[in-house]
Amino acid sequence: MRVERLFRRLTAHLDLPLVGLLGLLLLVSLGTVYSASEGNPARLVAHLVNIVLALAAMLVASHIPPQRLMQFTPLAYGVGLLLLVAVALFGEVVNGARRWLDLGFTRIQPSELMRLAVPLMIAWYLHQKQESMHSLDYAVAIGLLGLPVLLILRQPDLGTSLLIAASGFFVIYLGGLSLRVLAAAAALGALAAPFAWHLLHDYQRRRILTMLDPSSDPLGAGYHIIQSTIAVGSGGIFGKGWMDGTQTHLDFLPERSTDFIFAVFAEEFGLAGNLLLLALYAAIVYRGLVLAASAPTLFGRLMSAALILTFFVYAFVNMGMVSGILPVVGVPLPLVSYGGTSMVTVLFGFGIVMSVATHKKLVKT
């Protein structure tokens, strides 16, 4: 009886339909990572540990009341900015990019923290201003978004900076930004594109050009896209079968358990499997948006919707990258790719969404 009461208390703030959908996606992840790692039991155990830690993070997040989230949001954002500055000054360089901060006992990537802190901070700010919103308030929100994005872009990490920019954009748009302003910003962005091209690093320009013509460097920059598109196409309608993908198991496909894991899945389960996977992602996004709409405060609605829509963007960008319709930007497939930091961040975000939906008390301003 005590065990039953404890279980009910622990799961009181979980949304069972959403948890069930996430569980199905994690099962897909386990099978695909196992195949991508050639049936390596050590990799599977490590992935299981990451999943358990991520689920624990989701459970903890679901119990954090929105009031408490609001109290700590400015602190989390400020600490994240300080860590990004520390990365710029003292960060560890890996593969030509300065993204990691060595704390002695472990390494952290502060940009992962900002995936949550940025939408939280903008939602917090707009919530404070909801009674008297002015154009200046949107300008401040854009500034809160632009500062961490520029710091991450400087590392350089184009993929993460664009995705964080997307998450912040969702909050600002859902907060009531005029479509006229958005259209003007889009026009300015189009006009600035030729100048922005010269600000990109050489490897970033190569990625864009390679996306347009992978055959220009088939053994270099175009290798990833060529091999991934071969894997996706060779799966046909029903795929080659689990553990039977030739591109995967003959070592043609690079980064097959992380950034290019969708190619592994597509080769083994084909178009039919891809459609089922897309339907699963769509169901998760739909359920998440339903929970976001039920949030009792502006802060909760903005934050939850932004986290769910960002999850969708991550999946879309990864699948587009693997399919050759978007540049390679190093974005994992959420909740499927191997990697602890990304999985913990994503499931912690889902825990926040469930917390906002199940804590019905009004948030104090």
C-alpha positions as CSV (number, residue, x, y, z in Angstrom):
1,M,0.0,0.0,0.0
2,R,2.8,2.4,0.9
3,V,4.6,1.5,-2.4
4,E,1.4,2.2,-4.3
5,R,0.9,5.6,-2.6
6,L,4.6,6.5,-3.3
7,F,4.2,5.5,-6.9
8,R,1.1,7.7,-7.3
9,R,2.8,10.6,-5.6
10,L,5.8,10.3,-7.9
11,T,3.7,10.1,-11.1
12,A,1.0,12.6,-10.0
13,H,2.3,15.2,-12.4
14,L,3.0,13.0,-15.4
15,D,0.7,13.0,-18.4
16,L,0.2,9.3,-19.2
17,P,-0.6,9.7,-22.9
18,L,2.5,11.8,-23.5
19,V,4.7,9.5,-21.4
20,G,3.4,6.5,-23.4
21,L,4.3,8.2,-26.7
22,L,7.7,9.2,-25.4
23,G,8.2,5.6,-24.2
24,L,7.5,4.2,-27.7
25,L,10.0,6.6,-29.2
26,L,12.6,5.6,-26.6
27,L,12.0,1.9,-27.6
28,V,12.7,2.9,-31.2
29,S,15.9,4.6,-30.0
30,L,17.1,1.5,-28.2
31,G,16.6,-0.8,-31.2
32,T,18.2,1.6,-33.6
33,V,21.2,2.4,-31.5
34,Y,21.8,-1.3,-30.9
35,S,21.7,-1.9,-34.6
36,A,23.9,1.2,-35.4
37,S,26.5,0.1,-32.9
38,E,26.8,-3.4,-34.4
39,G,25.1,-5.0,-31.4
40,N,27.6,-3.6,-29.0
41,P,26.3,-4.4,-25.5
42,A,28.4,-1.8,-23.8
43,R,26.9,0.9,-26.1
44,L,23.4,-0.3,-25.4
45,V,24.0,-0.3,-21.6
46,A,25.4,3.2,-21.8
47,H,22.4,4.3,-23.8
48,L,20.1,2.7,-21.3
49,V,21.8,4.6,-18.5
50,N,21.3,7.8,-20.4
51,I,17.6,7.0,-20.8
52,V,17.1,6.3,-17.1
53,L,18.9,9.5,-16.2
54,A,16.8,11.5,-18.7
55,L,13.5,9.9,-17.4
56,A,14.6,10.8,-13.8
57,A,15.2,14.4,-14.9
58,M,11.7,14.4,-16.5
59,L,10.2,13.1,-13.3
60,V,11.9,15.7,-11.3
61,A,11.0,18.5,-13.7
62,S,7.3,17.5,-13.6
63,H,7.3,18.2,-9.8
64,I,8.7,21.7,-10.1
65,P,5.8,24.1,-9.7
66,P,5.7,26.9,-12.4
67,Q,6.0,29.4,-9.5
68,R,9.4,27.9,-8.7
69,L,10.4,27.9,-12.3
70,M,9.7,31.6,-12.6
71,Q,11.7,32.4,-9.6
72,F,14.8,30.6,-10.9
73,T,14.5,31.5,-14.6
74,P,16.5,34.8,-14.4
75,L,19.2,33.1,-12.4
76,A,19.5,30.2,-14.8
77,Y,19.7,32.6,-17.8
78,G,22.3,34.7,-16.1
79,V,24.4,31.6,-15.1
80,G,24.1,30.4,-18.7
81,L,25.4,33.7,-20.1
82,L,28.3,33.7,-17.7
83,L,29.2,30.1,-18.7
84,L,29.0,31.1,-22.4
85,V,31.4,34.0,-21.7
86,A,33.7,31.6,-19.8
87,V,33.7,29.3,-22.8
88,A,34.7,32.2,-25.1
89,L,37.6,33.1,-22.7
90,F,38.7,29.7,-21.3
91,G,36.8,27.0,-23.3
92,E,38.4,23.8,-24.5
93,V,38.9,23.6,-28.3
94,V,37.6,20.3,-29.9
95,N,37.7,19.9,-33.6
96,G,38.3,23.6,-34.2
97,A,35.3,24.7,-32.1
98,R,35.4,26.2,-28.6
99,R,32.2,24.8,-27.1
100,W,33.2,23.0,-24.0
101,L,34.1,24.1,-20.5
102,D,36.4,21.9,-18.5
103,L,35.5,21.9,-14.8
104,G,38.2,19.4,-13.8
105,F,35.9,16.6,-12.8
106,T,33.8,16.9,-15.9
107,R,33.2,18.8,-19.2
108,I,30.0,20.8,-19.8
109,Q,28.5,22.4,-22.9
110,P,26.8,25.6,-21.7
111,S,24.8,25.9,-25.0
112,E,22.8,22.9,-23.9
113,L,21.6,24.8,-20.8
114,M,20.6,27.7,-23.0
115,R,18.2,25.5,-25.0
116,L,16.0,25.6,-22.0
117,A,17.1,28.9,-20.3
118,V,16.4,31.1,-23.4
119,P,12.8,30.3,-24.0
120,L,12.1,30.3,-20.3
121,M,13.7,33.7,-19.9
122,I,11.7,35.3,-22.8
123,A,8.5,33.7,-21.5
124,W,9.3,35.1,-18.0
125,Y,9.9,38.6,-19.4
126,L,6.8,38.7,-21.6
127,H,4.7,37.3,-18.7
128,Q,5.8,40.3,-16.5
129,K,4.8,42.7,-19.3
130,Q,1.5,41.1,-20.3
131,E,-0.7,43.9,-18.9
132,S,1.0,46.7,-20.8
133,M,3.0,45.3,-23.8
134,H,4.8,47.8,-25.9
135,S,7.1,47.6,-28.9
136,L,10.1,48.2,-26.7
137,D,9.2,45.1,-24.7
138,Y,9.6,43.0,-27.9
139,A,12.9,44.7,-28.6
140,V,14.1,43.7,-25.1
141,A,12.9,40.1,-25.7
142,I,14.8,40.1,-29.0
143,G,17.9,41.3,-27.2
144,L,17.5,38.5,-24.6
145,L,17.5,36.1,-27.5
146,G,20.2,37.7,-29.6
147,L,22.9,37.8,-26.9
148,P,23.3,34.1,-26.2
149,V,22.7,33.3,-29.9
150,L,25.7,35.5,-30.9
151,L,27.9,34.0,-28.2
152,I,27.0,30.4,-29.4
153,L,27.5,31.4,-33.0
154,R,31.0,32.7,-32.2
155,Q,32.1,29.3,-30.8
156,P,31.2,28.5,-33.8
157,D,28.1,26.4,-33.4
158,L,25.7,27.3,-36.2
159,G,23.3,24.5,-35.7
160,T,22.7,25.1,-31.9
161,S,22.5,28.9,-32.4
162,L,19.9,28.6,-35.1
163,L,17.8,26.2,-33.0
164,I,18.0,28.4,-29.9
165,A,17.0,31.3,-32.1
166,A,14.0,29.3,-33.3
167,S,12.9,28.5,-29.7
168,G,13.1,32.2,-28.8
169,F,11.3,33.2,-32.0
170,F,8.4,30.9,-31.1
171,V,8.0,32.5,-27.7
172,I,8.1,36.1,-29.1
173,Y,5.7,35.2,-31.9
174,L,3.2,33.4,-29.6
175,G,3.6,36.4,-27.2
176,G,1.8,38.5,-29.7
177,L,4.4,40.0,-32.0
178,S,2.7,41.6,-35.1
179,L,2.9,39.7,-38.4
180,R,3.8,43.0,-40.0
181,V,6.9,43.2,-37.8
182,L,7.8,39.6,-38.7
183,A,7.4,40.3,-42.4
184,A,9.7,43.3,-42.1
185,A,12.2,41.2,-40.2
186,A,12.1,38.5,-42.8
187,A,12.6,41.0,-45.6
188,L,15.6,42.5,-43.8
189,G,17.0,39.0,-43.3
190,A,16.7,38.3,-47.0
191,L,18.5,41.5,-47.8
192,A,21.2,40.8,-45.3
193,A,21.8,37.2,-46.6
194,P,24.5,38.1,-49.1
195,F,26.4,39.9,-46.3
196,A,25.9,37.1,-43.8
197,W,27.4,34.7,-46.3
198,H,30.8,36.4,-45.9
199,L,30.5,36.2,-42.1
200,L,30.2,32.4,-42.1
201,H,33.2,30.2,-41.5
202,D,34.7,28.4,-44.4
203,Y,33.4,25.0,-43.2
204,Q,29.9,26.4,-42.9
205,R,29.9,27.8,-46.4
206,R,31.2,24.4,-47.6
207,R,28.3,22.6,-45.9
208,I,25.8,24.8,-47.7
209,L,27.5,24.3,-51.1
210,T,27.8,20.6,-50.5
211,M,24.1,20.4,-49.8
212,L,23.5,21.9,-53.2
213,D,26.0,19.6,-55.0
214,P,27.3,16.7,-52.8
215,S,29.1,15.2,-55.8
216,S,31.5,18.2,-55.9
217,D,33.5,16.6,-53.1
218,P,32.3,13.0,-52.8
219,L,35.2,11.8,-50.6
220,G,35.3,14.9,-48.5
221,A,32.6,17.3,-47.5
222,G,29.9,15.5,-49.5
223,Y,30.6,12.1,-48.2
224,H,28.2,12.3,-45.2
225,I,25.2,13.4,-47.4
226,I,25.9,11.0,-50.2
227,Q,26.1,8.0,-47.9
228,S,23.1,9.0,-45.8
229,T,20.9,9.6,-48.9
230,I,22.0,6.2,-50.3
231,A,21.0,4.5,-47.0
232,V,17.6,6.3,-46.9
233,G,16.9,5.5,-50.6
234,S,18.0,1.9,-50.4
235,G,15.5,1.1,-47.7
236,G,12.7,1.1,-50.3
237,I,9.1,0.7,-49.1
238,F,9.6,-1.8,-46.2
239,G,13.3,-1.7,-45.5
240,K,16.0,-4.3,-45.4
241,G,15.2,-5.5,-41.9
242,W,16.5,-4.8,-38.5
243,M,20.3,-5.3,-38.2
244,D,20.4,-5.9,-42.0
245,G,21.3,-2.4,-43.3
246,T,24.2,-2.7,-45.7
247,Q,25.3,1.0,-45.6
248,T,25.3,0.8,-41.8
249,H,26.9,-2.6,-41.2
250,L,29.5,-2.2,-44.0
251,D,30.7,1.0,-42.3
252,F,29.9,3.3,-45.1
253,L,27.6,5.5,-43.0
254,P,29.4,7.9,-40.7
255,E,28.1,9.1,-37.3
256,R,25.5,6.4,-37.5
257,S,24.5,6.2,-33.8
258,T,24.3,10.0,-33.4
259,D,23.6,12.6,-36.0
260,F,22.9,10.2,-38.9
261,I,20.8,7.6,-37.0
262,F,17.7,8.4,-39.0
263,A,19.5,7.0,-42.1
264,V,20.0,3.7,-40.1
265,F,16.3,3.6,-39.3
266,A,15.3,4.5,-42.8
267,E,17.5,1.8,-44.4
268,E,16.2,-0.9,-42.1
269,F,12.5,0.0,-41.9
270,G,12.0,1.8,-45.2
271,L,9.3,4.3,-46.1
272,A,6.7,2.5,-44.1
273,G,8.8,2.8,-41.0
274,N,9.6,6.4,-41.7
275,L,5.9,7.3,-41.9
276,L,5.2,5.5,-38.6
277,L,8.1,7.4,-37.0
278,L,6.9,10.7,-38.4
279,A,3.4,9.9,-37.1
280,L,4.9,9.2,-33.6
281,Y,6.7,12.5,-33.6
282,A,3.5,14.3,-34.8
283,A,1.5,12.6,-32.0
284,I,4.1,13.8,-29.4
285,V,4.0,17.3,-30.7
286,Y,0.2,17.4,-30.8
287,R,-0.2,16.1,-27.3
288,G,2.4,18.6,-26.1
289,L,0.6,21.5,-27.7
290,V,-2.7,20.3,-26.1
291,L,-1.0,20.4,-22.7
292,A,0.5,23.8,-23.5
293,A,-2.9,25.2,-24.4
294,S,-4.2,24.0,-21.0
295,A,-1.6,26.0,-19.0
296,P,-3.3,28.6,-16.7
297,T,-0.8,31.4,-17.3
298,L,0.8,33.2,-20.2
299,F,4.2,32.1,-18.9
300,G,3.2,28.5,-18.9
301,R,1.6,28.6,-22.4
302,L,4.5,30.5,-24.0
303,M,7.2,28.3,-22.4
304,S,5.5,25.0,-23.0
305,A,4.6,25.8,-26.7
306,A,8.1,26.9,-27.4
307,L,9.7,23.8,-25.9
308,I,7.3,21.5,-27.9
309,L,7.8,23.5,-31.2
310,T,11.6,23.4,-30.7
311,F,11.4,19.7,-30.3
312,F,9.6,19.6,-33.7
313,V,12.2,21.8,-35.3
314,Y,15.1,19.6,-34.0
315,A,13.4,16.5,-35.6
316,F,12.7,18.3,-38.8
317,V,16.3,19.7,-39.1
318,N,17.9,16.3,-38.4
319,M,15.7,14.4,-40.9
320,G,16.2,17.2,-43.5
321,M,19.9,17.1,-43.0
322,V,20.1,13.3,-43.3
323,S,17.9,13.4,-46.4
324,G,20.1,16.0,-48.1
325,I,17.5,18.9,-48.2
326,L,19.2,20.8,-45.4
327,P,22.9,21.5,-44.7
328,V,24.7,19.2,-42.2
329,V,24.6,21.1,-38.9
330,G,25.3,18.4,-36.3
331,V,21.8,18.2,-34.7
332,P,20.9,14.8,-33.2
333,L,17.5,13.2,-33.8
334,P,15.7,14.0,-30.5
335,L,15.2,11.0,-28.2
336,V,16.5,8.6,-30.8
337,S,20.2,9.5,-31.3
338,Y,22.8,8.3,-28.8
339,G,23.9,11.0,-26.4
340,G,23.1,11.8,-22.8
341,T,23.2,15.6,-22.7
342,S,20.6,16.0,-25.5
343,M,18.3,13.3,-24.1
344,V,18.4,14.8,-20.6
345,T,17.7,18.3,-21.9
346,V,14.8,17.2,-24.1
347,L,13.1,15.0,-21.5
348,F,13.6,17.7,-18.8
349,G,11.8,20.1,-21.1
350,F,8.9,17.6,-21.4
351,G,8.8,17.4,-17.7
352,I,8.4,21.1,-17.5
353,V,5.5,21.0,-20.0
354,M,3.7,18.3,-17.9
355,S,4.4,20.3,-14.7
356,V,2.8,23.5,-16.2
357,A,-0.2,21.5,-17.3
358,T,-0.8,19.7,-14.0
359,H,0.0,22.5,-11.5
360,K,-3.2,24.5,-11.9
361,K,-2.5,27.2,-9.3
362,L,-2.0,30.6,-10.6
363,V,1.6,31.8,-10.9
364,K,2.3,34.8,-8.7
365,T,3.8,37.7,-10.6
